[in-house]
Each structure stands twice: as structure tokens, then as C-alpha cells.
Amino acid sequence: MNFANAFTPERLQEAWQCLLTEFPFAVWETVYSTLLATLFAVIIGLPLGVLLVTGEQKGIRPLPRPFMSFLNVMINLLRSVPFIILMVMIIPLTRVIVGTSVGTVAAIVPLTVAAFPFIARLVESSLREINPNIIETALSMGASPLQIVTHVMLPESVPSLVTNITLAITTIMGYTAMSGAVGGGGLGKLALAYGYQRYRFAVLYLAVIVLVVITQIIQSFGTWLAAKLDKRLKNQ
Amino acid sequence: MIELRNLSKHFTTSDGGVDALKQINLTIENGDIYGIIGMSGAGKSTLVRCINMLERPTEGSVLMDGRDMGSLSAKELRAMRRKITMIFQGFNLLMQRTCLKNVMLPLKLSGGNREAAEKKARELLELVGLPDKANAYPAQLSGGQQQRVAIARALVTEPDVLLCDEATSALDPKTTHAILELIRDINQKLGITVIVITHQMSVVQEVCNKVAILENGTVVEEGTVAEVFANPRAAATRNLINPSNPENDAIFPEGGQRIRVIFNGAVASREPLIAKMAVDCGILASILGASTRSVGDKAYGYILLDIPGTPEDLGRAIAYLSTIPNITVQVEAEYAAKEERA
């Protein structure tokens, strides 16, 4: 590899061409696989996060200890497997669900599996921020456990949930880039295909810059939205 | 009517356990504003939580109009909690919901019609004096206003009983007064029985008609506020009535003649009693300590007097003071003997 030749005018010209032709689709792939994976991960992870809080022995609806231990261990196990390994490990599952283990759509399966335990923990921490006195108040009004979740816990933690899900989205986007190494599509694949396999570092750097920009946009939007939704801030 | 029968609550802790409540027996009649007062750790918060079963009593029972709260099913208990509502020290409003939505919440939980709920909630915001705050968020309100919203929320299900757990402890004296006035209004206008948990005697004095004093999980004294104020028997009560009681650490000179003048609802609270005694009998008593309070237009409490002179002077002073209605006089020695018994 010759790093010095990576940024000659011809290479930069080539990268610019690539930016115009291949980047738009790669950005689209990155964004939709990230958002779909986040959506599925929230669908699975949100109820699990709620169970982690409500099901504990001092929670509003205690569940059997063995079940809670199983839930915690499962989440910790999934969280501790590095994403790139997890992706390979669950290829059989991906094939069952999508029919193939290669491509952007196929990558959504391991992305979801990697993200839902993360989301579950984030939801757990958001719900634990709630003042326990408010839960007690809801109980004193005659709220059922399910009503406490839907009328009190979730609405009260919306700003925190938005902040945490923003964090999850940026993390999952990092995973999509990694998925490029083992069959996933998007900016990660582009960066690796050009930069790692063909020494086109200009393209790799451009891909990284675009990823950084997307991350910034998502993070800024999430922060703005969380602040806008938070009614604890005075004078709005 | 709420009856607490042999109510006990034991908490298991790492170093054995704590008996938070021991064999509590109390009867709260309909229409009462019943004060339960005690120092921190006396068990009053646990006691009030046993009434609506937020804490399950270890032993004994809570009877609400004769129904045992402990035997209710989860569903029946939830229905009962709409009839025994509660307000808290920290107000505990939903911070992400407008005041109107907060007040509507209990009705939403019981699955009522939305429009009817909103109408009722607006009525109650009106009742607590905050009709213009319907669309404000709790963070935009002062503590006193937040407590008013919490009161509206507690009343929206038309309860029979309102439990107040240190409801004014986070408020300044002026706001406390306003909230207590509101509570008394509610009691009188809506006929709701109120149970007030507090550590402040001034709160009991201002709104309650009956009081129980709780110390280390036991009721050490109970009765009407007037009785308890006039003649506090338990040491805990005296400490609560007058936390800076000069007698708690005062050392009086040996000898001398001391009498305790007890006001038991004397109407002549504005009479210059000691000055009149000096003029009428020529006895120049000096005040060693005093703790008197006006409850309504009557005076309760005592003055501790040092009477100079001979035993005859003492006798004349006692005779003079005893002629005034609702004042009793005790010689200090006699009082000390009584205290040993208590």
C-alpha cells in the first residue's frame, strides 16, 4: 500500500466521482438499515426494558425471580458479544428470516439482535430516573400496573427515552458500518471496499466524513427534540 | 368511619427488623380532620400508607365503614383508592403533563368519558383557585400552586377520605396557611374526612379537630385538639407542643414557690392576669416559663410563676387565680410528682 499516492489529483477526482455516483445510495442504505434496525430493536427492547423495571422484586408487578435472572443474563450475554462476531454467529437465524445472509436487508437482522438488548438497558435506565413517589402516587389513585406503565412511566420519561434512543441510533449506525465487512451494505461497505481492498483512501475518508455528518445531524436533532419535549424546563 | 384495629407493621432489615407500628388503635369519624403527629421516624408515614394499603400491615386491620381493606381483591382495592385519595409532601404531579391532564388522570384511569372528565377537572381547578392554570405545566407553578393542583387531582374522583402526608412540609408558612385553609374548606363544603400527617404542631392546631401523637410506632396520646393542647400528658406531646420548652433543660433554684397556672380554654385570654394579681393582691409574681396558645378564642397552655413571699402569699395567689373560670393552678411540687407517674 502506498499512502502517499492516495491523495493525488486523479485519486481525488475519482473520489469526487464516487461521491456523486455511489454515495447517495450508500447513504440511503446506511440510513434505512439503521432506522429499521432501531425500530425493530425498540419494538423488542422497549417492553423488555419495562419488564426489567416493573418485574423486579420491588417493582410494581414483580415477576418470578428465575425469569428475571434469565432476562438479565440473556441481555448481558447478547451485550457482551462483539457485533462483528454476533453477525456471523446468527447467520442461520438471518437466513431463516430474510432468506439470505448477505446484503443490506439481511444486515438488519443482526443489527436488531445486537441493538435490542442495548435498547432494553437504555429504557431500563430511563425508567429508573422516574421519581418513585410519582409511581406511589399513581398507585394511591388506583392505577393498575399496566396503567402505571402507559399513563405514568412512559409519558414521564419521554425526554430521557428520546435522548437514549438517539444514542442508540448513532451506535447502531456504527454497527452498520461494521456490517460492511461481512456482507452488509451502506457507507461502511463502500469505505471498506474502496479503502481497505483497493487502497482508495480518499473514498474511505470521504465515507467517514459523511458518516460523521449524519451522526451529527441525528444527535443534534435528538438533543433538540428531547429538550423541546421536556416540560420540566420552565418558560416555554 | 375508619377504624384501625391492632395495626402493626414490621419491616425486615439487614440487622433484624424494625417495628414501625405497634398495636395502633384509632377511630376516625366521618367529617373529622384528624391529625397524626410525630417526630421523623415515629411511623406516621407508614401509618397513613397502611390506611390505603400502599403498605400492607403485618398484623391488625383497617376498616373503612366496616370493610376490611386488607381483604379486598386487587380490583376492589383500586376502586377503594378512588374513595380514599392522597396528597404528598412532594406534590408528585406528572411533570410532562399540563395541570388539566394531571387532574384528569384519576378519571382516565377509571375509564370514564373524556369530556365529562375534562369538565370535572376544570371544576376542581376552579375550586382550588387555579382555573387559569389548566394548560400550564407543573414546572411553571409555585409549590403552593402545585399542591393545589394535587388537591384538585385528589378530589376529582369525589373521595370520602383525603389523606395528607406532610402536605405542607415543603411550603413556606404563608402558603402552608393557605393550603390548610383550603383543606378545611374542602372538609366543610364537601364533607370529606381528612387525615393529616405532620410533624408540625402548628398544622394540627390550625386545622384538626382531633389528634393522635405517635412516638416510636405507638399512639402515646389522642383526643380532641383542645384537650390535648390544654393538658398534654405524654412527654412526646409536650415536646411537640413546645419544642423549645424552657423546662426541658431549665434548672430552677432550690426552694422558692412555684405554681403552674393551666389555661384550659379560658376565654379571658386578653386579660392582663399577672398584672391584675399584682394590683388586687399585691403579689409580684415573676414568669419563669410559659407556653400558651389560642385555639379559636380560647387560651390553652400554662404559665409557670415564681411567687415571692410567705406560704400565705402562695395560698392567696392560688386562691385568686383559681376563681377565674377554666384556669387551674398546681403547685410545682405536686406537678413534679404527677410527671413521674406519666
Contacts between the chains, C-beta under 8 A, distances in Angstrom:
chain1	res1	chain2	res2	distance
A	131	B	90	7.5
A	131	B	92	7.2
A	133	B	88	6.3
A	133	B	90	5.4
A	133	B	92	4.9
A	134	B	92	5.1
A	134	B	94	6.8
A	136	B	54	6.3
A	136	B	88	7.9
A	136	B	92	7.5
A	137	B	86	7.3
A	137	B	88	6.4
A	137	B	92	4.0
A	138	B	105	7.9
A	138	B	109	7.8
A	139	B	54	6.1
A	139	B	81	7.6
A	140	B	52	5.9
A	140	B	54	6.1
A	140	B	81	6.0
A	140	B	85	6.9
A	140	B	86	4.3
A	140	B	163	7.9
A	141	B	81	6.3
A	141	B	82	7.1
A	141	B	85	6.9
A	141	B	105	6.8
A	141	B	106	4.6
A	141	B	109	6.0
A	141	B	153	7.8
A	141	B	157	7.7
A	142	B	77	7.6
A	142	B	78	3.8
A	142	B	79	6.6
A	142	B	80	7.6
A	142	B	81	3.7
A	142	B	82	4.9
A	142	B	106	7.2
A	142	B	109	6.2
A	142	B	110	7.0
A	142	B	157	8.0
A	143	B	78	7.4
A	143	B	109	4.9
A	144	B	74	7.9
A	144	B	78	6.4
A	144	B	109	7.8
A	147	B	109	5.4
A	151	B	105	6.6
A	151	B	108	6.8
A	151	B	109	6.6
A	152	B	94	6.6
A	155	B	94	6.8
A	155	B	96	5.5
A	155	B	97	6.8
A	156	B	94	5.9
A	156	B	95	6.7
A	156	B	96	5.4
A	158	B	96	6.1
A	159	B	96	7.5
A	229	B	96	7.7
A	230	B	96	7.4
A	231	B	95	6.2
A	231	B	96	4.9
A	231	B	97	7.5
A	231	B	137	4.2
A	231	B	138	8.0
A	231	B	139	6.4
A	232	B	95	4.8
A	232	B	96	7.4
A	232	B	137	7.7
A	232	B	139	4.8
A	233	B	139	7.0
A	234	B	139	5.4
A	234	B	140	5.9
A	235	B	140	7.5
